[in-house]
Amino acid sequence: MTPVVFLDRDGVVNADIGYLWRPEDCMWIPGAPEVIRLFNSRAWPVVVVTNQSGVARGYYRETDVQALHSWMNEALARQGAHIDAFYYCPHYLTGSMPEYMVECECRKPKPGMIRRAMDEWHADPGQSFLIGDKPSDMEAAEAAGIRGYLFSGGNLKKFVDETILKTVE
């Protein structure tokens, strides 16, 4: 079993501009590429878990989400970093696309995405953690049995250095 670093996407890895799906609109959170590179250097899988209700709302398609995630990893690679896996929930009960208007176990604050990733990555729940920017992220982490750290903005590297590294070393 290994420690796995779970990151929410919008607000932690990239700026939360509301329904991001186009690469040209992506702006990294200061320090995010450095944090990802830091955990890559420790051989800790970095996994993004993100609600993407824009799919259920009809704003963009799942293929757009997948293309953005591929682009993000290409951009991170130029900075010596990578995200090992992206898990996303396209569901939203009151969306406009009937096939996505379902009650699911993957939409945070439910822990489905995290639990699936923990199984697939053989995560050690005692060493794994999630960094999120919303209470729903913290609820999902708790429900999955891992620690959650609430990032309220600023430089992610500074936050990790001051808050997380002291507790995981």
C-alpha positions in Angstrom: 0.0 0.0 0.0 1.2 3.5 -0.8 0.3 7.1 0.2 -1.9 8.7 -2.5 -2.3 12.5 -2.8 -5.8 13.4 -3.8 -6.4 16.9 -5.2 -9.6 18.6 -6.1 -9.2 20.3 -9.5 -10.9 23.7 -9.6 -9.6 25.9 -6.8 -6.7 23.7 -5.9 -4.8 22.7 -9.2 -6.3 25.5 -11.4 -8.2 28.7 -10.8 -11.9 28.1 -10.3 -13.4 30.1 -13.1 -16.7 28.2 -13.2 -17.1 25.3 -15.7 -13.6 25.1 -17.0 -13.3 22.9 -20.1 -11.1 24.8 -22.6 -7.3 24.7 -22.2 -7.0 28.4 -23.1 -9.0 29.3 -20.0 -6.9 27.2 -17.6 -4.8 29.2 -15.1 -2.7 27.2 -12.6 -3.0 27.9 -8.9 0.3 29.4 -7.8 2.5 26.6 -6.5 0.3 23.8 -7.9 2.8 22.5 -10.5 5.6 22.6 -7.8 3.4 20.6 -5.4 2.6 18.0 -8.0 6.3 17.7 -8.9 7.2 17.4 -5.2 4.8 14.4 -4.7 5.9 12.9 -8.0 9.5 13.0 -6.7 8.4 11.0 -3.7 6.7 8.4 -5.9 3.4 9.2 -4.4 0.6 8.9 -6.9 -1.2 12.2 -7.5 -4.9 11.8 -8.3 -7.4 14.5 -9.2 -11.0 14.0 -8.0 -13.4 16.5 -9.5 -17.1 17.1 -9.8 -17.9 18.2 -13.3 -21.6 19.0 -13.3 -21.1 21.1 -16.5 -21.5 17.8 -18.4 -24.9 17.2 -16.8 -25.8 20.8 -17.4 -25.0 20.5 -21.1 -22.2 23.1 -21.0 -19.6 20.7 -22.3 -19.1 17.0 -23.0 -17.2 14.3 -21.2 -14.8 14.2 -24.2 -14.1 17.9 -23.4 -13.2 17.1 -19.8 -10.9 14.3 -20.9 -9.2 16.5 -23.5 -8.6 19.2 -20.9 -7.1 16.6 -18.5 -4.8 15.4 -21.2 -3.8 19.0 -22.0 -3.2 19.6 -18.3 -0.8 16.7 -18.1 1.0 17.8 -21.3 1.5 21.3 -19.7 2.6 19.8 -16.4 5.1 17.6 -18.2 6.9 20.7 -19.5 7.3 21.6 -15.8 8.6 18.2 -14.8 5.3 17.1 -13.2 2.4 14.8 -13.9 -1.0 13.8 -12.5 -1.2 10.0 -12.3 -5.0 9.8 -12.8 -8.1 12.0 -13.1 -11.4 10.9 -11.7 -14.4 13.0 -12.4 -18.1 12.9 -11.8 -20.3 14.2 -14.7 -23.6 13.7 -12.8 -25.9 16.4 -11.4 -29.4 15.6 -10.3 -31.0 18.8 -11.6 -29.0 19.1 -14.8 -30.4 19.3 -18.3 -28.9 16.1 -19.9 -31.2 13.2 -18.8 -28.4 10.5 -19.0 -26.4 12.4 -16.3 -29.3 13.4 -14.1 -28.8 10.6 -11.6 -28.1 10.2 -7.9 -24.6 8.7 -7.8 -22.0 7.7 -5.3 -19.2 9.6 -7.1 -20.3 13.2 -6.7 -18.6 14.8 -3.8 -19.4 15.0 -0.9 -20.0 11.3 -1.5 -16.7 9.3 -1.4 -17.2 7.2 -4.5 -14.4 8.7 -6.6 -12.0 8.6 -3.8 -12.8 5.0 -2.8 -12.5 3.8 -6.4 -9.1 5.5 -6.8 -8.0 4.1 -3.4 -8.8 0.6 -4.6 -7.2 1.0 -8.0 -4.0 2.7 -6.6 -3.8 0.4 -3.5 -3.8 3.5 -1.3 -2.9 3.4 2.3 -5.7 5.3 4.0 -3.5 6.2 7.0 -1.0 8.0 4.8 -3.3 9.3 2.0 -5.0 12.6 2.1 -7.0 15.1 0.0 -6.5 18.8 -0.6 -9.7 20.5 -1.4 -11.2 24.0 -1.3 -14.8 23.3 -0.3 -16.5 21.7 2.7 -17.8 19.0 0.3 -14.2 18.0 -0.4 -13.6 17.6 3.4 -16.8 15.6 3.8 -15.8 13.2 0.9 -12.3 12.7 2.5 -13.8 11.9 5.9 -16.3 9.5 4.4 -13.5 7.8 2.5 -11.5 7.5 5.7 -8.6 9.8 4.7 -7.4 13.2 6.0 -8.7 16.3 4.3 -6.9 19.6 4.2 -8.9 22.7 3.3 -7.0 25.1 1.0 -8.4 28.6 1.1 -6.3 30.0 -1.7 -3.0 31.6 -2.1 0.2 29.6 -2.9 -0.4 25.9 -2.8 3.3 25.1 -2.3 3.4 27.3 0.7 0.2 25.7 2.1 1.6 22.2 1.6 5.0 23.2 3.2 3.3 24.8 6.2 0.3 22.5 6.8 0.8 19.1 5.2 4.4 18.1 5.1 4.7 18.5 8.8 2.1 15.9 9.4 3.1 13.3 6.7 6.9 13.2 7.2 
